[in-house]
Amino acid sequence: MKTFAFFVLLFLLPTRDRIIKNSPLQFRFDKVMMYDFDGGLGSDMSIVDARGHIAKSMTKQVVLDKESALSLTKKLGEKESFGDEMAMCFEPHLGFVYYWKGKIVAHITICLDCNILVSSIPLDPQSHDKFWANDGYLAGGPTKPLRAFLNSLLKKHNFSHQLRG
């Protein structure tokens, strides 16, 4: 009986600390790349194209350190990270791509000018209807804390389109 209880605990404990359902923390990744690119009409609308390749308009890339990657992933899984207003320009310049053993497992495309985030995977409380480029999921507008975190990454890595103020 003790052996059975041990195995039940072994399988239940790792799942008790999930942030929310469909959080990026529920898939495996071993690297997160941050990309600067020139997106918009007549150009790339997503950091990853329909064939699974990085946008041709990519101008800069960095591998996020472990702490930044985990912080980003945690923030993307928090309900408090979404819900602000959005505009409709959608000329994205920021992308994050999650990799597992060299293969893309998820990607996020962001336009901070209009406050729109599109993800290849559903991030609650996103709409679960496919919407946008490459059948991505449209998020409710990122909130000020998430935008501040994203802007800190832009500044840290000297990326374009940093927020002012």
N, C-alpha and C positions, 0 to 999 in steps of 0.2 A: 504494500500500500504506500509506503514511504517513497518507493521508486516511482510509482505512478504520479504522486503529488509533485515530486521533483520535476518530472518531464512536463507536467501541466504548467508549472511555474516557469520553466525554461522557455516554453513557447508563448506564454502570455505576457511576461514581463517586457520583452523588447517592444511590444506594440502599444503599451499603455501611455507612452509619452509623445505620441504623434501630435502635431500641431493642430491640423484639421484634415478632414477627408480631402483627398486629392492634392495634398501639399507636395511640393517637389521633394520633400524629405522622404517620401515613400518610394522613390526609385533610386537606383544606384547611380552614382557618378563619381568619377575620380579626377575630373578636371573641369573648371569653369573658365571659359574665355570671355573676355569683355572686348567688344568690337566698336569702333567708330566707323561710320559709313555715311555716304551721301544718299539718303533715301528720299522718296517722294514721287510725284507723278512723273512719268517718263524715266524713272530710275527704279531702284530696288524698293519694294514695299515691305520687305522682311529681311532680316539678317540671314535667313536660310531660304534658298529658292525652292521651287517645287521639286527639283531633282535632288535636293539634299545637299547642295553646295553653298558655301559661304558667299554672300553678296559680292558681285564683281566690283561694286563701288566702295568696298572696304578700304579705309585709309590707315587704320591703326588697329593693333591687337595686343592684348596683354593677357597673361595667365593670372587669374586672381589667386592671391595667397589663400591658404586654408581658412584663416579667420574671416577674411572678406567673403569668400565663397559661402561659408556657413551662415554668416550674418545676412547675406543677400537671400539665401534660400529660406531662412527663418522668416524674414520680413515678407517675402512673397507668400508665405503660408498664413500670415496673420490677417484676420478679418479687418483689423484697424488700419491696414495698409491701403484699403480701397474704399471708394465711395465719394470722392470729390468730383466736381464738375469737369466736363471735357469740352473742348472745342473740336472742330472737324478738319483742321489743316492736314494732319497726319503726314508729316514729312520726317520720318524717323531718322535718327542719327546715332542711336545707342542700341546695342544688341548684346545679349548674353547667350552663350551656347554651353549647354551641359554635355559632357562627354563621358562615356563609359567604355574603356578599352579601345579608344580611338574612334568610336562611333557616336554620332549625335543621338542623344536620348531626349532632349528638350531644348527649346529655344524661346527667347523672349525678345520682342522688338518694341522699342519705346520711342515716342515722340514727347519730349518734355515740354515743347512749346505749346502743344495742345492738350497735354496731360492724358495721353492715350497709351495704354500698354496692351499688346497683343501677345498671347502665349500659345505655344503649340500644344500645351496641356491645360486642362481647366484648373484655375486657381480660385477657390471659393473666396469671395462671393461672386465670382464672374458668372456671366450668362453661360449656360451650358449649350447654347446654340452656336454652331459653327458660324463665324461671321467674318470677315476681313481676309487679308492676304494669306494665301496658302492654307486656307481653312483653319485659321487660328481662332482662339477664343478671346473675345474682347473683354477687358477688365473694366470695372467701374474706375473712374479716375484715381490715380495714385494720390494718397493723402500727403500732407506736408511732411510728416516724419519720413515716409518712404522717399519722397522727392529730395529731401535733405540728404538722406543716405546716398541716393544715386548721384546727387551732385558732388558729394564728398569723394566718391569714386572717380567722377569726371576730373575733379581738381587734382586728386592724388596722382592720376596717370596722365595729366595734361591733355585731356580729350577736348574736342570741340563742343560747342553748344552748351557750355556751362551756364547754369542759372545765375542771374545777378540778384544781389540783395539778400 
